[in-house]
Amino acid sequence: MIACACSAGPAFEGSGIKCGMLATEGAIESIKLIGNGNPEYKVINNILPKGICGSGLIDLLAELFSQGFIDRNGKFIPEQAKEKLIETDSGMGFIVEKPDKCFWEKELVITENDIKNLITTKAAVYAACSLLIKNVGIAFHQIDKFYIAGGFGKFLNIENAIKIGLLPDMPYSKFIYLGNSSLLGAHLILVSDKNRELVETIAEKITYLELNTEPNYMNEFTGALFLPHTDSKTVPIGKVKVSFYYSIFHELFFVYPAKIIYGKYPE
């Protein structure tokens, strides 16, 4: 087994984004842009929107790109977006929603600087994932299953994550959502010595890839600083396919918990 830690920053948690927020009440968690950029969205707890959380930001970035409001560098295309563009204290911004339809009675705006932060974050994630599989001599299409853990991953629109180049291109059938596997795993470790021994066994089998010392990581990273990538053929935007991280803790956080909870291993 091989693993790495990617320092992607907090952009997908809403930090450093003008309209960003955590996935709490009032956050737009999914969004589509219709026609000239008119939004259709879902808000947590169905109140007026206060901001946009990580899953919504991924949707928004994908919509801006696929609808032609921004180019591959994340810059606004005035001819397409002029009716929605305004000057803000952070530079040019795109109006997501009008003040009278927002909780704080202020328009929701995403700026070019926000988009730059989001692209930087997705580039770091994709670069780490790409370098990881290259170090073991395989390609994404050779992986049988990818496991998506965490609350953020649970609500991720995979198609849109593909469109922006956050995820590589693989069939939907290869993806399994685990939910909050770290919390379940921590619980299982605390209540059982056997589980703790299993964790120690798994840890001993892991080869850790230190990205800071990997000479090819920066090449992978800079190559992903575009939408979707430097090489647009890397991600077929027109196709609805998916991919994500392979969880090295599948045995601990999915197979073994299922055995304990349900009395049998998952199919």
C-alpha positions, 0 to 999 in steps of 0.5 A: 500500500502507498499513501501521501498527504496533500496540502490543498488548503481550505478553499473547499471548506469555504475559507478564503472565498468571498461567498464561501462558508462551511456546510451549515444552515444557509449554505448552497450545497448544489447549483446550476446556472441556467440561460444567462447565468440564472441560478437554480440551487439547493440550500441546507435547511431550505432558507435564503442562502447565506453563502456557498459550501464546498460541494456548491463551489465545485458545482459553480466552478464547473457551471461557469466553465462549461457555460462559457462564463470563464476560460481555462485560466479561470478568467471571466469572458466579458462577452458571455458574462457581462450582464453578471459581472461587477467590480468588487473590493477583491476585483472582478466578480460574478453575481451568483444571487441578487441581494433581495434573494439572500439571507444577509440582503447582500449579493452572493459574488464569486471573484476571479481571485476566488476562482484562482484559489479553487483551481489551485486547490483542485490542482493540488489534489489531482496532482497528488492523486496522479503522482501516487498511481504513477509511482506504483506504475499503474494508470487510473483505468487499472484501478478497480474501486475508489473509496470516497470518505468524509462528509464533503465527499458524500455530497460531491457531484462527481460529474462536476468534479470531473469537469474542473479537473479535480478528479480523473476519468473513470466509470461511476461503478468504481466509486463507493461512498464511505461517509465519515469513515475516520470517526467510525474507525476511531470508535472501533479502535477505542472499543477493541484491542483487535481493531487497534492491532489491525490498524498497526498492521495496516500502518506497517504495510504503508509506504509513505510518499513525501510530496515535498521531496518528489521532483515530479510533483510540481510538474503535475501541479502546474499542469493541473492549474487550468480547467480542466488541465493543461492537456484538455484531453486528460478529462473528456468534459462531454462525458459523464464519468467519474473518479476519486481517491483510492482509500488505503483504509478500505479494510479498516473503515469499510470491510471490517466495520461492515463485518462487525455491524452486519455480521458479514463482509460486504459484497 
